Amino acid sequence: MLIEYIQAYPKTSIIVIALLVSLFITIINYFLMDKTRMRELKAKQKEINLKVKAEPDPKRKMELSSEMMKHTMESLRHSMKPMIVTFIPVLVVFWFIKGAFAETIISKSWIWYYIGSAIVGSLVFKKLFNLP
């Protein structure tokens, strides 16, 4: 029944699937990510970036860039846990989507509908869940 609906309304289906996957990923991030630490790291990165732009000394710019890289690596470590948890389910969804949309009118372009919908959905859900 689901496959029949997808084949009857492929554009709507891919948008809904992308939004559901985005919501799933956002919920996982909400519960697994250390939001206060991520906000601190983003604030420090922004502050250092402003200092780098204003700094005329190349040696000092390199030091600041190195410090910013440390903060970037820490933020990547914090975002790795939610990414690992969502990786397998998202792969399963993509495997399903590829098969389900193979015989629809958007068989060659479903990925673009997915990407566009997922980006918009992620931005909206990040704002709704107040994620960094």
C-alpha positions in Angstrom: 0.0 0.0 0.0 2.8 2.4 0.9 4.6 1.6 -2.4 1.4 2.3 -4.3 1.0 5.7 -2.7 4.6 6.6 -3.4 4.2 5.6 -7.0 1.0 7.6 -7.3 2.3 10.7 -5.6 6.1 10.6 -5.8 6.9 14.3 -5.2 4.7 14.5 -2.1 6.0 11.2 -0.9 9.7 12.1 -1.1 9.1 15.5 0.6 7.2 13.7 3.5 10.0 11.1 3.8 12.7 13.7 3.8 10.8 15.7 6.5 10.3 12.6 8.6 14.0 11.7 8.4 15.0 15.2 9.3 12.7 15.1 12.3 14.2 11.8 13.4 17.7 13.1 13.1 16.8 16.3 15.0 15.2 14.3 17.8 18.3 12.1 18.1 20.5 15.3 18.2 18.2 16.8 20.8 18.6 13.9 23.2 22.3 12.9 22.5 24.1 16.2 21.9 25.5 18.4 24.7 23.7 21.5 23.6 25.3 23.9 26.1 28.8 22.8 25.2 28.1 23.1 21.5 26.8 26.6 22.0 29.9 27.5 24.0 32.1 26.1 21.2 30.2 28.0 18.5 30.5 31.2 20.4 34.3 30.7 20.9 34.7 29.9 17.2 32.8 33.1 16.2 34.9 35.1 18.6 38.2 33.7 17.3 37.1 34.2 13.7 36.5 37.9 14.4 39.9 38.1 16.0 41.5 36.4 13.0 39.9 38.8 10.6 41.1 41.8 12.6 44.6 40.5 13.3 47.3 42.0 11.0 50.2 39.7 12.2 50.3 36.5 10.2 52.0 34.6 13.1 49.2 35.5 15.5 46.6 34.6 12.8 48.1 31.1 12.6 47.9 30.8 16.4 44.3 31.8 16.4 43.5 29.5 13.5 45.1 26.7 15.4 43.0 27.5 18.5 39.9 27.6 16.3 40.8 24.2 14.8 40.9 22.7 18.3 37.4 24.0 19.0 36.2 22.7 15.6 37.6 19.2 16.4 35.8 19.2 19.8 32.5 20.2 18.2 32.9 17.4 15.7 33.5 14.9 18.5 30.3 16.1 20.2 28.3 15.7 17.0 29.7 12.2 16.2 27.6 10.3 18.7 24.2 11.4 17.2 25.6 10.8 13.7 26.6 7.2 14.5 23.2 6.5 16.0 21.3 7.8 12.9 23.7 6.4 10.2 22.2 2.9 9.9 18.5 4.0 10.0 19.2 6.6 7.3 20.9 4.1 5.1 17.9 1.8 5.4 15.6 4.6 4.4 17.8 5.4 1.4 17.8 1.8 0.4 14.0 1.8 0.6 13.6 5.1 -1.3 15.9 4.0 -4.1 13.7 0.9 -4.7 10.4 2.7 -4.2 11.1 5.6 -6.6 12.8 3.5 -9.3 9.6 3.3 -11.3 8.2 6.7 -10.8 8.3 9.8 -12.9 11.0 11.3 -10.6 13.2 8.2 -10.7 16.2 10.2 -11.9 15.7 13.3 -9.8 14.2 12.1 -6.5 17.5 12.8 -4.7 17.2 16.6 -5.4 13.7 16.7 -4.0 15.0 14.8 -1.0 18.0 17.1 -0.5 15.9 20.3 -0.8 13.2 19.1 1.5 15.7 17.8 4.0 17.6 21.1 4.2 14.4 23.1 4.7 13.1 20.5 7.3 16.4 20.5 9.2 16.5 24.3 9.4 12.9 24.4 10.7 13.3 21.6 13.2 16.6 23.0 14.5 14.7 26.3 15.2 11.8 24.4 16.8 14.0 22.3 19.0 16.4 25.2 19.7 19.5 23.3 18.7 22.8 25.0 18.2 
